[in-house]
């Protein structure tokens, strides 16, 4: 199973970072990254809430933007309290484990990204993600705070970390999901459908939800496509 990495964007309160660290360690997840934090993640309030999870705080990696934070993560899931656009599917948090498991060994890392406390992830940050997800709630108000949302995601994804701890992970030299992205982008550009087209992100989002069998089928399609239109097999 892939390594799970949580990413907090624009976090403004030490307490929420501390709560996130505590939630992750409780559920067996060790990797936490911050994008442009607006507070001290090693401050007294963060350490007090983390309580026993200071190792997670001390090993936090900090980045200036989400694109950099996910540079080594082939599959990134964005979280949103509410749907920003009807053009993309929003997967519920309880379905994420099955989606990740279905990819088998085609990915070595999975990222879960969260936005700041005030307004959540920006549209630009959501665009960096491969798929989007949400937590179903009976009442829209009051919404979960950042620390609570991290705990919910960590709980649902904990079975992945349990499986991961029981097996010796075999990481492929190159993640297949990145190869899929590259081939899909080439084919779409070949037919004149580039990133400016409104359906481009929709197609890419669908491709990122493929399981391992679908990925193998896509590779077979690309083999014939490249041979016919580019005179090579890759």
C-alpha positions in Angstrom: 0.0 0.0 0.0 1.2 3.5 -0.7 2.5 6.0 1.9 -0.2 8.4 3.0 0.9 12.1 3.3 -1.4 14.8 4.7 -0.9 18.4 3.4 -2.3 21.4 5.2 -2.5 24.6 3.1 -2.6 28.1 4.7 -3.1 26.8 8.2 -3.5 29.7 10.5 -3.9 28.2 14.0 -1.3 26.3 15.9 -4.0 24.3 17.7 -5.2 22.8 14.4 -1.7 21.8 13.3 -1.2 20.2 16.7 -4.6 18.4 16.5 -3.8 17.2 13.0 -0.4 15.8 14.2 -2.1 14.0 17.1 -4.8 12.6 14.8 -2.3 11.3 12.3 -0.1 9.6 14.8 -3.1 8.0 16.5 -4.1 6.4 13.2 -0.5 5.3 12.2 0.2 8.1 9.7 3.5 9.9 10.1 3.9 12.3 7.2 2.5 15.8 7.5 3.4 18.7 5.2 2.5 22.4 5.4 2.0 24.9 2.5 2.5 28.5 3.4 1.6 28.2 7.1 0.4 31.4 8.8 1.5 30.3 12.3 4.4 28.6 14.1 3.8 24.8 13.8 6.3 24.3 16.7 4.7 26.8 18.9 3.5 26.1 22.5 -0.1 25.8 21.5 0.7 23.3 18.7 2.9 21.2 21.0 0.3 21.3 23.8 -2.5 19.9 21.5 -0.2 17.4 19.8 0.6 15.8 23.2 2.7 12.8 22.5 2.9 13.5 18.7 5.7 16.1 18.8 7.8 13.9 16.5 5.2 14.4 13.8 5.4 18.2 14.3 9.2 18.2 14.3 9.3 16.2 11.0 6.9 18.5 9.2 8.1 19.6 5.7 7.2 23.2 4.6 6.5 24.3 1.0 5.6 27.6 -0.6 2.8 26.2 -2.8 0.8 23.0 -3.3 2.5 22.2 -6.6 5.8 21.9 -4.9 4.4 20.0 -2.0 3.0 17.3 -4.3 6.0 17.1 -6.6 6.8 13.6 -5.5 3.2 12.5 -4.9 1.7 10.9 -8.0 -1.9 10.9 -6.7 -3.3 13.9 -4.8 -6.8 14.0 -3.3 -8.2 17.4 -2.4 -10.8 18.0 0.4 -13.6 20.4 0.3 -16.4 21.1 2.8 -18.8 21.8 -0.1 -18.8 21.3 -3.8 -17.3 24.3 -5.7 -18.1 23.0 -9.2 -20.6 20.6 -10.7 -18.2 19.7 -13.5 -16.2 17.3 -11.3 -17.1 14.4 -9.2 -16.6 14.6 -5.4 -15.9 11.3 -3.8 -17.0 10.8 -0.2 -14.3 10.1 2.3 -15.5 6.6 3.0 -14.9 5.6 -0.6 -11.2 6.8 -0.7 -9.7 3.7 0.7 -11.3 1.5 -2.0 -10.1 3.9 -4.7 -6.6 3.8 -3.4 -6.5 0.0 -2.9 -7.9 -0.5 -6.5 -4.7 1.2 -7.9 -2.5 -1.6 -6.5 1.2 -0.9 -6.9 0.7 1.7 -9.6 1.4 4.5 -7.0 3.8 4.7 -4.1 2.4 7.8 -2.4 -1.0 9.4 -1.9 -1.5 12.9 -0.7 -4.6 14.3 1.1 -4.7 18.1 0.9 -6.7 20.5 3.1 -7.3 24.2 2.9 -7.1 27.0 5.5 -9.5 27.4 8.3 -11.3 30.5 6.9 -12.1 29.6 3.2 -10.7 26.1 2.6 -8.8 25.2 -0.5 -8.6 27.9 -3.3 -9.7 27.1 -6.8 -6.1 27.1 -7.9 -5.2 24.6 -5.2 -8.1 22.4 -6.1 -6.9 22.4 -9.7 -3.6 20.9 -8.6 -5.4 17.8 -7.2 -6.2 14.7 -9.2 -9.6 14.0 -7.6 -11.7 15.9 -5.0 -13.4 14.5 -1.9 -15.8 15.6 0.8 -17.2 14.5 4.2 -21.0 14.0 4.0 -22.7 15.9 6.8 -26.3 15.9 7.9 -26.1 19.6 8.9 -24.1 22.0 6.9 -23.6 24.3 9.9 -21.6 24.3 12.0 -18.9 22.7 9.8 -16.0 20.6 11.0 -12.8 22.5 11.9 -9.5 21.6 10.2 -8.3 19.3 13.0 -11.6 17.5 13.1 -11.6 17.0 9.3 -8.1 15.6 9.4 -9.2 13.1 12.1 -12.1 11.9 10.0 -9.9 11.4 6.9 -7.2 9.7 9.0 -9.7 7.3 10.5 -11.1 6.2 7.2 -7.6 5.8 5.7 -6.2 4.0 8.7 -6.9 0.6 7.2 -4.4 1.4 4.5 -1.7 2.1 7.1 -2.5 -1.2 8.8 -2.1 -3.1 5.6 1.0 -1.1 4.8 2.6 -2.1 8.1 2.0 -5.8 7.5 3.6 -5.9 4.1 7.0 -5.1 2.6 6.2 -2.4 0.2 7.6 -2.9 -3.3 8.0 0.5 -5.0 8.2 0.6 -8.8 11.1 2.7 -10.2 8.6 4.9 -11.8 5.0 5.3 -10.7 2.6 4.1 -13.4 0.0 6.8 -12.6 2.6 9.5 -13.7 3.1 7.6 -16.9 -0.7 7.6 -17.4 -0.8 11.4 -16.9 1.9 11.9 -19.5 0.4 9.7 -22.1 -3.1 11.1 -21.6 -1.8 14.7 -21.9 0.1 13.9 -25.1 -2.9 12.2 -26.7 -5.3 15.0 -25.7 -2.9 17.6 -27.1 -2.5 15.6 -30.3 -6.2 15.9 -30.9 -6.3 19.7 -30.1 -7.7 19.3 -26.6 -5.3 21.1 -24.3 -5.5 22.3 -20.7 -7.5 25.4 -21.6 -10.4 23.3 -22.8 -13.2 23.0 -20.3 -13.4 19.2 -20.5 -9.7 18.6 -20.1 -9.7 18.5 -16.3 -12.9 16.3 -16.4 -11.1 13.7 -18.6 -8.0 13.8 -16.4 -10.0 13.5 -13.2 -11.7 10.4 -14.6 -8.4 8.9 -15.6 -7.1 9.4 -12.1 -9.9 7.3 -10.7 -9.0 4.2 -12.7 -8.0 1.0 -11.0 -5.0 -1.1 -11.9 -6.9 -3.2 -14.5 -8.1 0.0 -16.2 -4.6 1.4 -16.1 -3.2 -1.7 -17.8 -5.9 -1.4 -20.5 -5.1 2.3 -21.0 -1.4 1.3 -21.5 -2.5 -1.2 -24.2 -4.5 1.5 -26.0 -1.6 3.9 -25.8 0.8 1.3 -27.3 -1.4 1.0 -30.4 -2.0 4.8 -30.6 1.7 5.6 -30.4 2.6 3.0 -33.0 0.0 4.2 -35.4 0.3 8.0 -35.0 3.9 8.4 -33.8 5.6 5.4 -35.3 6.9 4.1 -32.0 5.9 1.8 -29.1 6.4 3.1 -25.6 
